[in-house]
């Protein structure tokens, strides 16, 4: 994965492989001013060890409330990004060797955290229109040994691009409560919607305190600020604090202040408006190019936000085997099998549309189609 | 520990408890200019996902060479600070339930990482003049089951203030090599020497690739930049990268660029000159006050750098019991037992001299002495 992402820096290759927000759309000037402003305002206090920055936790609690989640700042834990949220919660909630339920096709970071706990995994199929299969989830929760963790990606799934339907979200929360199994809701993309209506997160249906929401500022503002958050029952925040102290002490007080300043100034909304408008154009251009060059043999998801489209090809096309041919013709993607825990999905691939200029997409997809059709 | 550190923010209390660098001595203006400068220079690239910043790795390799360590940038791994170095290396090198050797009295972060691995620990006594006991280390390495990790703090030990002698460092490296046991050298303070000659780190004597050096910029520059490093054999850097990807992906590219800029401009040396001069004065004032107010009953270490002095009182004084009395008289410290894995050292305490203005030290120590003598 990392090696593939490195390709994004070769200027000769059009990379549809990575998961980066577009560099030219990052709020660089705004963040520069926020960093400078908080150091001017707070001086050395912004550079010292510090407890979590309350104004940031308060903003996040308000943001969660706007997503229909009942949440106060005492239920917010600041992380270094969504991956740290997954890593901390899996260490806290899943003993070594216990069983976890994840989707068969899912983000590699989810696979890494269950592997890191030595977990046995039960795998869910995912419907490409409505998301993870809830009948399969219920079946997985009924089997012994009882699973101790569920991980789902509700919005604009990585790599599939699909969102879990409202009905399924209600059911996921109900199943977690009924079986007493913690559910990690990994949601780094929800504010990147450019089409359709927002769907409240699974956490909004959580009466039992069994859903742990994981957010991130990496895609909303910028990756290098390295900040995200967890929403968890207030009683667990001190356990997270102790665990995190042993791992890397705390998040940067400077970055927390700068991001809080960015948010308090209302800079997020206009930034997201620009970003999602650009992403929508890029998705449209990508889907149009897929129709033109692969419409006769392929199917793909139509994401309403996020970063990724998932393409399914005829069974005899192996996207690992085509990868080098595509690279030689200067276009990169991620073979779908990289996301399939069971080793399948060899006739699929993930395309990113957020970090490529729309002018370059049609010819890149044309070259991709040629490579997939056998060079 | 965390709760005690919180006291440092109550302005009424003179805290000799924490481990913070002095806020008024942080290079705030310089860091502000560096952050602003790298965003101006690199634009959005400074805010994007990015691989480790090569100029920073190169500077660190040069720094290690000045410490007599043979090291290239390919052996440097960037972390979010020394604690993350301990956490990553312990996960990579120590299987769950294996045995580790640590000092009986040591930094709580060291205790946390061995506890986090479910490790059985063998405990070394520490000589207050020359550091960890190497005869005891050899004995611990001979016993079955064979330990799989050693952790030592070479300079200005937290909490003891002592440095390991040159002779003992050579022997530590030789023992790690002879028994094939990885040794973590946790060295966040080495550049904070204000007296005496530098002693090359244990890593300088490492022919066998068994010593893993852990450094940090938190005390050298500022805590909120959240950056440190590991020096490890080049072959292990990719394993560290994969492990770190599952934990929190990567360090902030922006912070790495800003710190590299700070270092390349030669701002570290004048900053450390100011910082260590102030620390030396503070240590001198603290030791003089201890002599005046506790000289008849106590002994203490005389650190040549770092942040901490360790005080030993008569056996009938319990520093946990005195703690609340001291707090009521507006002075805070850390009871030594907090650092003693075996639960002993109840007649000891750790004092910090780096984050208290010298004018406030004598009266604080006078109140401390009254509290310790029974109010």
Interface residues (C-beta under 8 A of the other chain):
Chain A: X1 X2 X5 X6 X18 X20 X21 X23 X24 X26 X28 X31 X32 X35 X36 X39 X40 X43 X44 X45 X46 X47 X48 X49 X50 X51 X79 X80 X81 X83 X84 X87 X96 X109 X112 X113 X115 X116 X218 X222 X223 X224 X225 X226 X241 X242 X245 X246 X247 X248 X249 X250 X251 X252 X253 X254 X255
Chain B: X1 X2 X5 X6 X18 X20 X21 X23 X24 X26 X28 X31 X32 X35 X36 X39 X40 X43 X44 X45 X46 X47 X48 X49 X50 X51 X79 X80 X81 X83 X84 X87 X96 X109 X112 X113 X115 X116 X218 X222 X223 X224 X225 X226 X241 X242 X245 X246 X247 X248 X249 X250 X251 X252 X253 X254 X255
